[in-house]
Amino acid sequence: MKPQGFLYPCSIFLAILFFFSTSPVASQEVEDEKEFSYEIGSETGPERWGELHEEWSACGKGKLQSPIDLSDERVQVLHQSGPLRSSYHPADAVMKNRGHDIEIKWENQTGGVWINGTKYVLKQLHWHSPSEHTINGRRYSLELHMVHQSADEKIAVVGILYKIGRPDPFLAKMEDYIKKMEDMEESEEEKLGLVDPRDVKKGSRKYYRYMGSLTTPPCTEGVVWTIIRKVRTVAKQQVNLLREAVHDHAEKNARPLQLINDRSLGLYRPRKIRS
């Protein structure tokens, strides 16, 4: 019996194809989040999402759902994936309270990322607290999702996890706008002017990669997930501000962990250069 992390060369090849051969994701995240909640055991809670609307059935029946635990026991090191290639520039953006999270949405082209030769343009970002993904079973205080879309409507999400510590510089720039969200209707948008995605610091070239889904209804599968390995820091006050700004006053807006179902989990890290 082979160790759990061992894969034959053919299996590695198939795993790589699995990571990148995605079908188009036609459904975006639900903008109006009044119809579902994060309250476990409620009529609209996470375990019921798949029953609320026919088009949300993947939330209950899907086999490639997100988030998952990023466990060292399952990871395969993928040197050949290469560093995450990105190119961003400032563009006009707006901030919106979607009812369960705060979203920043770009109105113009602001650049994006390239995965396996396909360009995914950055559309929006938002926050979840506590984190949705875990690393070796540990849940962190906050998770940022940068949602990208390709020309043929495939979705790629770059996720960054945060623990309590020094304030996050990007959130610090947005704090005054986030405070305004408390007094605005959920359909209203606050113009931010130029927002530079490069202000969102990643801090590491290491990342996890797997195939998953949107973490809110309709939970559409075929999403390429890239989770930055380095856990950054955020001030507790910043996390509290994000939670207080949303209108539902929920204690959390993180979907519970989903079954991995034998999916491959890759970890890219640069090769060490021997002197």
Secondary structure, DSSP 8 states (H G I E B T S, - for coil): ---TT---HHHHHHHHHHHH----------S-GGG----TTSTTSGGGHHHH-GGGTHHHH-SS-S--EE-TTTEEE-GGG-S-EEEE--EEEEEEE-SSSEEEEESS--EEEEETTEEEEEEEEEEESS-SSEETTEE-SEEEEEEEE-TT--EEEEEEEEEESS--HHHHHHHHHHHHHTTS-TT-EEEEEEE-GGGS----S-EEEEEEE-SSTT--EEEEEEEESS-EEE-HHHHHHHHHHSTT--S---------TT--EEEE-------
